[in-house]
Amino acid sequence: MIIHLLEFQVVPGHAVEVTGFLRHSLADDPLPAGVVMRCAGRRLEHNQSEHIVATCWRDDDALASGTDQNGLPSYMASKAEFLGSPRSTTYGAAASIGGGIEGGRIIRVYHALIDADAVTEWKQRWREQVDSVAGRDGLICVRAGVSCSGPQSGGELSVVAVSAWRDWDAVLAATSGHIDRLVEDTASSDLERSAELDHYQLIGPDAE
């Protein structure tokens, strides 16, 4: 499975249009060909024009056929002119729990860097950690993965974990207020550097 993140700022004056489009399109059933899961959110901190669309594709072929040369999913093409400064990144999924985002209100996106030679250990730790938090009250799903782009110039790889939560109270309870972590106990912090965790309000048919 491939985790694809599209981050962008909505062009001023089109926030309502883009939000409405996302809410409507994410309610489509069935999912577009090759898509296993998808969600979208509006950033809660800092610049609230910043949005993210996370799409889980079945495999590389599905991703290639479902996105254009700039990484824009075909189901977003009609609103391309309203997406400012788009940034597309892809990750090979290493750990996963939860089948969808139903009941979620908060999206948390965790980014960090690891040494290229630590990939195997990182994947193992995240599989164990994700399995250990399955069933945690308020946690809907988690997808964690390693960059498909290969090492950066310093020999580091980008890693990501995208999680959906029932509400903010569930996030605070699971992290004991340490909202820079997936949960209170983080198993791989010694392998990770430059860690950041962003929070988004889920945009969907049931999330206002």
C-alpha positions as a LaTeX table, in Angstrom:
\begin{tabular}{lrrr}
\hline
Residue & $x$ (\AA) & $y$ (\AA) & $z$ (\AA) \\
\hline
Met1 & 0.00 & 0.00 & 0.00 \\
Ile2 & 1.21 & 3.52 & $-0.84$ \\
Ile3 & 0.45 & 6.53 & 1.37 \\
His4 & 0.16 & 9.68 & $-0.73$ \\
Leu5 & $-0.03$ & 13.14 & 0.88 \\
Leu6 & $-1.09$ & 16.24 & $-1.03$ \\
Glu7 & $-0.52$ & 19.40 & 1.01 \\
Phe8 & $-1.70$ & 22.77 & $-0.29$ \\
Gln9 & $-3.07$ & 26.20 & 0.57 \\
Val10 & $-6.51$ & 27.11 & $-0.71$ \\
Val11 & $-6.41$ & 30.15 & $-2.99$ \\
Pro12 & $-8.04$ & 33.11 & $-1.14$ \\
Gly13 & $-11.74$ & 33.43 & $-1.83$ \\
His14 & $-12.27$ & 29.73 & $-2.60$ \\
Ala15 & $-12.20$ & 28.12 & 0.86 \\
Val16 & $-15.94$ & 27.39 & 0.93 \\
Glu17 & $-15.89$ & 25.97 & $-2.60$ \\
Val18 & $-12.91$ & 23.68 & $-1.95$ \\
Thr19 & $-14.23$ & 22.52 & 1.42 \\
Gly20 & $-17.62$ & 21.75 & $-0.09$ \\
Phe21 & $-16.00$ & 19.87 & $-2.95$ \\
Leu22 & $-13.89$ & 17.78 & $-0.58$ \\
Arg23 & $-16.84$ & 17.01 & 1.66 \\
His24 & $-18.91$ & 15.89 & $-1.32$ \\
Ser25 & $-16.18$ & 13.94 & $-3.14$ \\
Leu26 & $-15.02$ & 12.09 & $-0.04$ \\
Ala27 & $-18.56$ & 10.84 & 0.43 \\
Asp28 & $-18.47$ & 9.11 & $-2.96$ \\
Asp29 & $-19.10$ & 5.39 & $-2.85$ \\
Pro30 & $-17.43$ & 3.31 & $-4.17$ \\
Leu31 & $-13.93$ & 4.73 & $-3.87$ \\
Pro32 & $-12.04$ & 5.61 & $-7.07$ \\
Ala33 & $-10.18$ & 2.73 & $-8.70$ \\
Gly34 & $-7.08$ & 1.72 & $-6.77$ \\
Val35 & $-7.92$ & 3.80 & $-3.67$ \\
Val36 & $-8.01$ & 1.88 & $-0.39$ \\
Met37 & $-8.77$ & 4.85 & 1.89 \\
Arg38 & $-8.69$ & 8.64 & 1.74 \\
Cys39 & $-9.33$ & 11.64 & 3.96 \\
Ala40 & $-8.87$ & 15.41 & 3.95 \\
Gly41 & $-8.38$ & 18.04 & 6.60 \\
Arg42 & $-7.96$ & 21.76 & 7.30 \\
Arg43 & $-5.03$ & 22.73 & 9.51 \\
Leu44 & $-5.93$ & 23.63 & 13.08 \\
Glu45 & $-2.77$ & 25.55 & 13.97 \\
His46 & $-1.13$ & 28.48 & 12.22 \\
Asn47 & $-2.45$ & 29.16 & 8.72 \\
Gln48 & $-5.90$ & 27.60 & 8.43 \\
Ser49 & $-5.83$ & 27.91 & 4.64 \\
Glu50 & $-3.42$ & 24.95 & 4.72 \\
His51 & $-5.10$ & 21.67 & 3.81 \\
Ile52 & $-4.07$ & 18.06 & 3.35 \\
Val53 & $-5.52$ & 15.18 & 1.38 \\
Ala54 & $-4.21$ & 11.74 & 2.33 \\
Thr55 & $-4.90$ & 8.89 & $-0.08$ \\
Cys56 & $-3.91$ & 5.26 & 0.43 \\
Trp57 & $-3.40$ & 3.55 & $-2.94$ \\
Arg58 & $-3.37$ & $-0.19$ & $-3.44$ \\
Asp59 & 0.09 & $-0.21$ & $-5.07$ \\
Asp60 & 2.49 & 1.78 & $-7.28$ \\
Asp61 & 0.51 & 1.04 & $-10.43$ \\
Ala62 & $-2.71$ & 2.34 & $-8.88$ \\
Leu63 & $-0.92$ & 5.51 & $-7.75$ \\
Ala64 & 0.60 & 6.08 & $-11.19$ \\
Ser65 & $-2.73$ & 5.66 & $-12.99$ \\
Gly66 & $-4.68$ & 7.74 & $-10.45$ \\
Thr67 & $-2.44$ & 10.83 & $-10.28$ \\
Asp68 & $-0.93$ & 13.25 & $-12.78$ \\
Gln69 & 2.76 & 14.12 & $-13.23$ \\
Asn70 & 2.56 & 16.59 & $-10.34$ \\
Gly71 & 1.03 & 14.05 & $-7.95$ \\
Leu72 & $-2.49$ & 15.49 & $-8.12$ \\
Pro73 & $-5.14$ & 12.75 & $-7.71$ \\
Ser74 & $-7.49$ & 12.63 & $-10.69$ \\
Tyr75 & $-10.48$ & 13.09 & $-8.37$ \\
Met76 & $-9.02$ & 16.53 & $-7.40$ \\
Ala77 & $-8.34$ & 17.69 & $-10.96$ \\
Ser78 & $-11.44$ & 19.88 & $-11.29$ \\
Lys79 & $-10.21$ & 22.11 & $-8.42$ \\
Ala80 & $-6.52$ & 22.23 & $-9.36$ \\
Glu81 & $-6.61$ & 26.00 & $-10.02$ \\
Phe82 & $-7.66$ & 26.65 & $-6.41$ \\
Leu83 & $-4.82$ & 24.65 & $-4.83$ \\
Gly84 & $-1.89$ & 26.93 & $-4.10$ \\
Ser85 & 1.68 & 25.69 & $-3.55$ \\
Pro86 & 0.76 & 21.98 & $-3.77$ \\
Arg87 & 3.30 & 19.52 & $-2.38$ \\
Ser88 & 3.03 & 15.81 & $-3.17$ \\
Thr89 & 4.87 & 13.09 & $-1.20$ \\
Thr90 & 4.58 & 9.30 & $-1.20$ \\
Tyr91 & 5.44 & 6.65 & 1.38 \\
Gly92 & 5.50 & 2.88 & 1.32 \\
Ala93 & 3.22 & 1.70 & 4.11 \\
Ala94 & 4.99 & $-0.17$ & 6.91 \\
Ala95 & 2.25 & $-0.38$ & 9.56 \\
Ser96 & $-1.52$ & $-0.04$ & 9.49 \\
Ile97 & $-4.57$ & $-0.44$ & 11.71 \\
Gly98 & $-8.20$ & 0.49 & 11.13 \\
Gly99 & $-10.21$ & 0.13 & 7.97 \\
Gly100 & $-11.46$ & 3.69 & 7.47 \\
Ile101 & $-12.04$ & 7.11 & 9.04 \\
Glu102 & $-15.70$ & 6.79 & 10.01 \\
Gly103 & $-16.30$ & 8.53 & 13.33 \\
Gly104 & $-13.12$ & 10.60 & 13.09 \\
Arg105 & $-12.86$ & 14.36 & 13.64 \\
Ile106 & $-9.10$ & 14.97 & 13.95 \\
Ile107 & $-6.26$ & 14.03 & 11.58 \\
Arg108 & $-2.74$ & 13.97 & 12.98 \\
Val109 & 0.24 & 13.89 & 10.59 \\
Tyr110 & 3.62 & 13.00 & 12.10 \\
His111 & 6.82 & 13.64 & 10.11 \\
Ala112 & 10.38 & 12.72 & 11.08 \\
Leu113 & 13.75 & 11.79 & 9.60 \\
Ile114 & 15.70 & 8.58 & 10.17 \\
Asp115 & 19.04 & 7.23 & 8.97 \\
Ala116 & 18.71 & 5.10 & 5.87 \\
Asp117 & 20.32 & 2.15 & 7.64 \\
Ala118 & 17.66 & 2.31 & 10.41 \\
Val119 & 14.70 & 1.60 & 8.11 \\
Thr120 & 14.29 & $-2.06$ & 9.02 \\
Glu121 & 14.37 & $-1.37$ & 12.75 \\
Trp122 & 12.04 & 1.64 & 12.39 \\
Lys123 & 9.48 & $-0.43$ & 10.49 \\
Gln124 & 9.57 & $-3.19$ & 13.10 \\
Arg125 & 9.14 & $-0.77$ & 15.99 \\
Trp126 & 6.24 & 1.01 & 14.32 \\
Arg127 & 4.51 & $-2.29$ & 13.55 \\
Glu128 & 4.80 & $-3.19$ & 17.21 \\
Gln129 & 3.69 & 0.24 & 18.37 \\
Val130 & 0.71 & 0.39 & 16.03 \\
Asp131 & $-0.38$ & $-3.09$ & 17.09 \\
Ser132 & $-0.06$ & $-2.06$ & 20.74 \\
Val133 & $-2.38$ & 0.95 & 20.36 \\
Ala134 & $-5.07$ & $-0.90$ & 18.38 \\
Gly135 & $-8.30$ & $-0.50$ & 20.28 \\
Arg136 & $-7.16$ & 2.65 & 22.10 \\
Asp137 & $-10.22$ & 4.71 & 22.96 \\
Gly138 & $-10.81$ & 7.33 & 20.29 \\
Leu139 & $-8.17$ & 6.11 & 17.83 \\
Ile140 & $-9.82$ & 5.35 & 14.47 \\
Cys141 & $-6.90$ & 4.37 & 12.23 \\
Val142 & $-3.15$ & 4.70 & 11.68 \\
Arg143 & $-1.02$ & 4.46 & 8.53 \\
Ala144 & 2.78 & 4.72 & 8.89 \\
Gly145 & 5.39 & 4.53 & 6.16 \\
Val146 & 8.81 & 5.35 & 4.71 \\
Ser147 & 9.46 & 7.78 & 1.86 \\
Cys148 & 9.38 & 6.32 & $-1.65$ \\
Ser149 & 11.86 & 8.99 & $-2.84$ \\
Gly150 & 14.93 & 7.40 & $-1.29$ \\
Pro151 & 17.53 & 9.00 & 1.00 \\
Gln152 & 18.07 & 12.76 & 1.06 \\
Ser153 & 21.51 & 14.28 & 0.48 \\
Gly154 & 22.49 & 13.63 & 4.10 \\
Gly155 & 21.57 & 9.96 & 3.91 \\
Glu156 & 18.32 & 10.46 & 5.80 \\
Leu157 & 14.85 & 9.21 & 4.90 \\
Ser158 & 11.54 & 10.86 & 5.63 \\
Val159 & 8.95 & 8.85 & 7.56 \\
Val160 & 5.31 & 9.62 & 8.28 \\
Ala161 & 2.40 & 8.46 & 10.41 \\
Val162 & $-1.14$ & 9.58 & 9.62 \\
Ser163 & $-3.79$ & 8.91 & 12.25 \\
Ala164 & $-7.49$ & 9.74 & 12.62 \\
Trp165 & $-9.09$ & 10.35 & 16.02 \\
Arg166 & $-12.64$ & 10.65 & 17.33 \\
Asp167 & $-12.09$ & 14.07 & 18.91 \\
Trp168 & $-9.55$ & 16.30 & 20.65 \\
Asp169 & $-10.31$ & 14.85 & 24.09 \\
Ala170 & $-9.26$ & 11.41 & 22.84 \\
Val171 & $-5.95$ & 12.86 & 21.57 \\
Leu172 & $-5.23$ & 14.51 & 24.94 \\
Ala173 & $-6.10$ & 11.35 & 26.85 \\
Ala174 & $-3.91$ & 9.11 & 24.69 \\
Thr175 & $-0.89$ & 11.44 & 24.83 \\
Ser176 & $-1.30$ & 12.75 & 28.41 \\
Gly177 & $-1.00$ & 16.19 & 26.87 \\
His178 & 2.22 & 15.40 & 24.93 \\
Ile179 & 0.58 & 16.12 & 21.58 \\
Asp180 & 3.89 & 15.81 & 19.70 \\
Arg181 & 3.57 & 12.00 & 20.02 \\
Leu182 & 1.22 & 9.39 & 18.58 \\
Val183 & 0.51 & 8.22 & 22.14 \\
Glu184 & 2.14 & 8.84 & 25.51 \\
Asp185 & 4.75 & 6.10 & 25.09 \\
Thr186 & 6.68 & 6.43 & 21.83 \\
Ala187 & 8.83 & 3.42 & 20.92 \\
Ser188 & 11.05 & 4.88 & 18.19 \\
Ser189 & 12.02 & 8.37 & 19.36 \\
Asp190 & 15.72 & 7.42 & 19.57 \\
Leu191 & 15.74 & 6.69 & 15.81 \\
Glu192 & 13.91 & 9.84 & 14.72 \\
Arg193 & 15.03 & 13.45 & 14.29 \\
Ser194 & 13.37 & 16.73 & 13.29 \\
Ala195 & 10.00 & 15.32 & 14.34 \\
Glu196 & 6.90 & 17.43 & 13.72 \\
Leu197 & 3.24 & 16.66 & 14.30 \\
Asp198 & 0.50 & 18.69 & 12.61 \\
His199 & $-3.20$ & 18.61 & 13.43 \\
Tyr200 & $-6.10$ & 18.98 & 10.99 \\
Gln201 & $-9.86$ & 19.14 & 11.32 \\
Leu202 & $-11.29$ & 16.31 & 9.27 \\
Ile203 & $-13.33$ & 17.35 & 6.25 \\
Gly204 & $-15.99$ & 14.81 & 5.39 \\
Pro205 & $-19.71$ & 14.17 & 5.19 \\
Asp206 & $-20.00$ & 13.78 & 8.98 \\
Ala207 & $-17.34$ & 16.29 & 10.09 \\
Glu208 & $-18.33$ & 19.92 & 10.36 \\
\hline
\end{tabular}
